[in-house]
Amino acid sequence: MKLNFEHHQTAHCENGVASNLLRYKGLKLSEPMIFGIGSGLFFVYLPFLKVNFAPGFSYRPMPGAIFSKAAKRLGIKIKRQKFSNPKDAQTALERNLENNIPTGLQVGVFNLTYFPEEYKFHFNAHNLVVYGKEDGRFLISDPVMDYVTSLSEAELEKVRYAKGALPPKGHMYYPIYVPENVDLEGAIKKGIHDTCKNMLAPVPLIGVKAIRWVAKSIPKWAEKKGTKVTNHYLGQLIRMQEEIGTGGGGFRFIYGAFLQEAAEILKNDQLKELSKEITSIGDLWRDFAVDIARVYKNRNSKSNIYQELSKSMLHLADLEEAFYKKLKKAI
């Protein structure tokens, strides 16, 4: 039982799964286009939520939000299911495969046997596609890999029912309706508007204000919690930026690619210039990550390093605020 499913490697798992599932249904949209329409560019700081013994940071919205928003704006209907019983989850998945339906799954990363050891950690919002089953093994298209692979029934059940923050609970999803004609221009504008709204939100937990909150917290962590804990928090921050924020720079490069495509579709040269601007901001986020990595590895002996990191992040917040204001006006 193997579907005629085409595997395409992408930078980020949820965008990739969405793009690959829609390609199977005849709608060809790039990873950046899915990401932009789905308002994937985001920042949230949840100091009261601990993930891997550090505060919750994220450069993206909740798992599933990108595909759900993109689908709604494009007129696509998605079916989502969760199961309290793993056997029911497996039965439903196998039924889909029998009905020629490749299926997206939310899984935990830590126990994915095909992942290199250095990429394994406790993160339960990874996405992949199951597109068949042969010799008792499920055929896997994981978009962050450059090749297809497989998992045994026990291995797949383990990652579908991973414990910890954001447990998948057997979550599976797949498009059940894709219109013949989609309003791509309208979807792009809605996606951009929503991104600007989120990143310029007047609340401290999300967007530019959240970036500033984290920036101002860095010296306070050092003073109150000490070097070891502070470095652990900073390590978590750049892991979310460079590993979970795949593509680098907390998704800024992917968003730049989206704006390039959007500029052509909307015939809007301003978006081309803003594409270059967010890419440059992404470069600065990368520089920021390198500076943190040096601190984490004890390769920076400056006495005021935490104040310098704070200033760098505050500068990034200023650049981003100016960018989203310009982007909002451009559409």
N, C-alpha and C positions, 0 to 999 in steps of 0.2 A: 504494500500500500504506500505509494509514493506519488505525490502530486507534482504536476509540471510547474513548480514554483521557482522563480528566478531570484537568486541571492545577490544582493548588492551590498557591498561594504559601505558603512557610513561612519561619521565621527561620533554620533550620539545614538544610544539604543532606542529611545522612544520615537525620535524622528525617523530613524531607519526602519523600525518595524512598521510605522504608519505608512511611510513611503512605499515599502515593499508590498504590504498588504493591498494598498490602493493600486499599485502597478498590476497586481494579479487580477484586480477587478477592471482594469483597462484605463485607469486614470493615472497618467504619468506626471508626478510632481516631485521636484527635487527635495532633498533633505532640508536645505535652507528655507525653501518655500513653505514646507510643513511647519517648520520651527517659527517662522515669522508670522504666518497666518494664525498659528496657535498661541501667539504671544508667549513664546518660550523664554524670552529675555526677562530676568527677574532678579530680585535680591531680597532675602528675608533673614532676619536675625531673631532667634528664639532663645534667649538666655536661660529660660526656665525649662527648656527641653534638652536633656543630655543625650548625645549620640556619641558612642565610643568615648565616654567620660569627658566630653567637651560640649560647649553650647551648640545649639542647632544653627548652622549656617547653610544657606542654599542659594545658588545662583540660578535656580529654576523653580517653577511652581510645583505643586504637589504631583506625584506620579499619576499619569493618565490625563492630566489637565490639558497638555499640549495637543494631544490627538483629539480629545473631546471638543475643545474649542475650535480647532481647525475643521473638524467634521461638521460641527454646527454651522460654521460660517460658509461652508461649501455645500450645504444641503445633504450631507452624508449621514446615514443612520448607522450607529454602532451598537452591537449587543454586548453587554458585559455581564459576567456571572462570577460569583464566588461560592465556595462550597465548604461546609463545615466538615464533611466527610471526604477524605482523600480518594476513596474508591469511587465515589460519585463524580469527583473531579476528573479522574482518569477515564471513566465511562463516557462522560460528556465530551472529552477531548477526542477519544477514539471515534465517537459518533460523528463528530465534525469531519474528521479525516475521511471516514467512509462516505461522507456527503461532499467530498472535494472542497472542504473549507480549511485553508491554512489558518492557523489560530495564533494570535498573540498571547503571550503569557507574561505576568509579572512574577519575578523570581528573586531569590537571594543570591548574592554573588559568591559568598564564602565557600559554598560547597559545589560550585561549578567545576567539574573535574577537568574540563578542557582549558580553563583559565590558567595562565602562568601563576606561580606561587606569589610573585611580588604584587599581583593585581587582586589577590584575594583578601577581602576584609568584610566585616559585617555591614552590608548594605542591601536592603531588601526591595529596592525599587528599580532593579534591572529589568530589561525587556528583551524578549526573543520570540521567534516564530517556530512553531512545530508544523512541519509540512508533510509528515509521513511516519510510517512505522514499518521496520523491517527486522526480521529475526529477533523480535522481542525488544528492540531498541527504537526510541523515538528519534526521528531525524530533525536536527536543529539548524535553523538559520539564525545565527546571532549576528546582527548587523555590525558589531564592532570587530568581528573577526573577518579575515580575508578568505575564509573557507568554511564550508558547511561541516557539521559534526553530528554527534549523536549522544544520547544519554539513555541509560537503562531505565526501566520502570521505577526502580527504587531510587536511583539518582535524581530523576525528574521530580518524584514525589517529595524528596528531601528539600529541593530548592523551591518548590511551589508552596511548601509549608514551613519555610524558614521562620525562626522565632526572632523576637526583638522589635525594634522600632519599625513601623510601617509593614507589618506582616502581610504577605501576599494573600494568604487564605485561599489558595487555589485560583486566584483571579485569572480569568481568561476573557479575551475580547476579540471581535472580528466585525468587519463591515457587513451589513445585511442589505444596504441599499446605497447605490452610487448613481446620481442623476446623469443623464446623457450630456447635459450642458451645465457647467458650473459658472457662477458669477465670480471669476477670479479677481477682477478689479475690486469689486465690493468687498470680498473676503480679505484682500490685502489691506485695504484702508481700515477695516474693522480691527484687524490684527495689530496694525501700527497704533491706532488710536488707543486700544486697550493697553498696549505696552507702555505708552507714554503716561496714561492714567495711573497705572500701577507704580511706575518708577518715580512719578512726581506726587504720589499720595501723601496727604498731610499727616499720616500716622507714623510713629517711630519704628514700627516693626518691619516695614517693607520699603523697598525702593531706595532712593538717594538718602533719605533720612536714616534708614537702617545702616547704610554704609558709614554715615557719619557717627552713628552710635557705636558701632564696632571700633572705628578709628579712635574715638575718644576713650574707649575702654582699654585699649592695649596698654598704655602706661599704668592704668589703675590695676590691671591684672598683675603686672610686674611688681607693683608696690604691695598689693594685698596678698597675692597668691604665690609669689616667688617665681624664679626663672624657669624651673622645671615645668610647672603647671602652665605658665604663660606660653612657653615654647610648644607644649602639647596642643594648646588651643590654636596657636598660629599654624601648627602643622595641619590641624583639621581644616582650618580656613583655606589653605592652599590646596589641600587634597580635594575639597569640594569645588574649588576653582579650576584645577588643572586635570583632575581625573574624572570626577562626577560632572564637572562643567566641560565635558569633552569637546575637543576641538581647540581648547586652550583659551586663556583669558576670560574664563567664565562665560563662554559662548559668544563673546563679542565678535570673533572672526566669522562664525556662522551667520550672525545677524548682519554683518557687513555684506556677506555673499547674498543674503536675502534682499537687502536694499538694492544691490546691483541688479538683481533680477527684476525687482519691483519697479525700478527706474525705467527699464525697457518696456515693461507691460503697461505702466501708467504714463509713459512718455514724460517723465518728470526728472529733469537734470539735477534738481536739488537733491534728490535721493542718491544720485551718484556721488555727489560731494559728501553727503552725510555717511555714505558707505565707507569712504576713505577715513572720515573722522572717527567712526566707531572702531575701525580697524586699528587706527593709531592709539586709541584709548585701550584697546585690547593688548597692544604691545606694552603699554605702561603697566597694565595688570600683570603681564608676564614678568616684567622687571621687578615688580613688587613681590611676586612669588619667589623669584631668585633670591632677593634680599632676605626674605623669611627663611628660605632653605639654608642660607649661610648661617643665620642665627641658630636655627634648629640643629645644625651640625657643628655648632661651636666654632665657626670659622669667621666670626665677626666679634672683635673685642671692644668695639666702641661702647663707652659708658652710657651714652644717651641713645642707644640704638632703638629702644622702644618708642621714644619720643619721635625719632626720625621716621619709623614705620607709620606711626600715627599721622604725621604730617603728610606722608606720601599717600595714605589712604584718603585723607581729607581732600587732598588735591584731586584725586580720582573722582571723588564725590562731586566736587565743583565742576569738573569737566563733563561728567555724566549729566548733571542737572542742566547745564547749558545745551548739551546735545539733545536731550529729550524735548526741551522747549522749542528748539529749532525744528526738530522732526515733527512735532505736533503742528507747527505752523505750515510745514511743507505740504501737508495733506489737507 
